[in-house]
Amino acid sequence: MKKNRITELFGIEKPIVQGGMVWISGWRLAAAVSNAGGLGLLGAGSLPPELFREHISKMKQATDKPWGVNLPLMNPAIDELVKIVVEEGVKIVFTSAGSPKKYTAMLHEHGIKVAHVVSSSKFARKCEDAGVDAVVCEGFEAGGHNGREETTTMVLVPQVRKATSLPLIAAGGIASGQAIVAAMALGAEGVQIGTLFALTEESSASDAFKKRCSTLEEGDTMLTLKLLSPTRLVKNELFNRIDEAEKKGADKDELLKLVPPGSARRGIFEDDQENGEVEIGQIASAIKEILPVATVMQRLEDEVEETLNLLK
């Protein structure tokens, strides 16, 4: 893979970023991706402040390569998490689920590079106004929380490319070298990969989660909870209850009762595959093996080279 603005910005060998996923992206996964030449991200969304600090400490011991953290801005503890990032000398932050304006300038003052995740070209332009260093445009194929616009990655990337001159990272439905080449042909300079890394040996997700997600077929996930925060879930008993309630016109309060705090933890980190939120991307249906991160990264690189050679 060639060097470009993304590899130069983050000081990495390969323009591959591992998504900072709740209950999945702990220090083992992030360090493995960084050690393999990509950019590993700690997922702060499921880490209480002191545990977040502990994972940062373990990252420092596990790799001497560049790495970062993902900070969901809607997290109630966001101010404390940002404080820890500064105190611990973290150099790269990916923000999501909120406006990048609130923290970008302050993070820059501490020498921290900032990327922000968006689901539309409109929000990409706002990122440029906010002064972020890079934009991640995520199509609605992605797992977990998603954009209300339901724009697919292949549609979104070229529109965001036209909307901003910032270094651009594509996300959503990317799990092969062929998909990386396609994203770059549309204007991306790097990719952020979630689902593929969620189903690796180093992922913090439970074995039950990995087994369930590696047996999914096309159509086994769907975007739901649009009144709250659109979320892609595996179709299980919880999904069926949500779907039934939504079809009956349930309001926000009724839906909140169906997904109390801890639902994502039960579905991803624990073993409750029927009554927990099992969040994974559409591309899970193409992933049938649980492999080490190093193997996945090498396979991606080989597939990129093979695809480029076919196109010559």
CORNORCOR-V117588 format. One line per field, one symbol per residue. ss: DSSP state (2 for helix, 1 for strand, 0 for the rest). phi: phi as a letter, one per 40 degrees, with the letter a starting at -180 (. if undefined). psi: psi as a letter, one per 30 degrees, with the letter a starting at -180 (. if undefined). A space follows every 50 residues. Layout:
ss=???
phi=???
psi=???
This chain:
ss=00002222220000011100000000222222222000111112220022 22222222222200001111110000022222222220000111110000 22222222200011111100222222222200011111000001100000 00222222222220001111100000222222222000011110222201 00000022222220000000111100000011110022222222222000 02222222000022222220000000001002222200001022222222 222222222220
phi=.ccacccccbgbcbcbbcccccgbcccccccccccchcbcbccccbbddc cdccccccccccabccaabbbccccdcdccccdcdcccgcbbbbbaficc ccbdccccccgbcbbbcbbacdccccccccgccabbbbcccccgcacccf ccdcccdccccccaccdbbcahgbaacccccccccchcbabbbbdcccbb ccdcccccccccccbcbdgcbacafcccadbcbccbccdcccccccccgd ccccccccbcdgccdccbcbbccbbbcccacdcdccbbbbbcddcccccd cccccccccccc
psi=klkaeeeeefhlekhkkkkikkgeiaeeeeeeeefgfajkkkjffgjlee eeeeeeeeeeffkglklalkjjffkfgeeeeeeeeeefgkfkkkllhakf eefeeeeefggkkklkklglfefeeeeeefglflkjkjlgfllbklkffh klefeeefeeefflglkkkkljgjgleeeeeeeeffflflkkkdeeffhl efkflleeeeeefggllkgflkkahffdjkkklkjaeeeeeeeeeefggk aeeeeeffilkfeeeeeefagifegljjkllefeffjfkjlleeeeeeee eeeeeeeeeff.
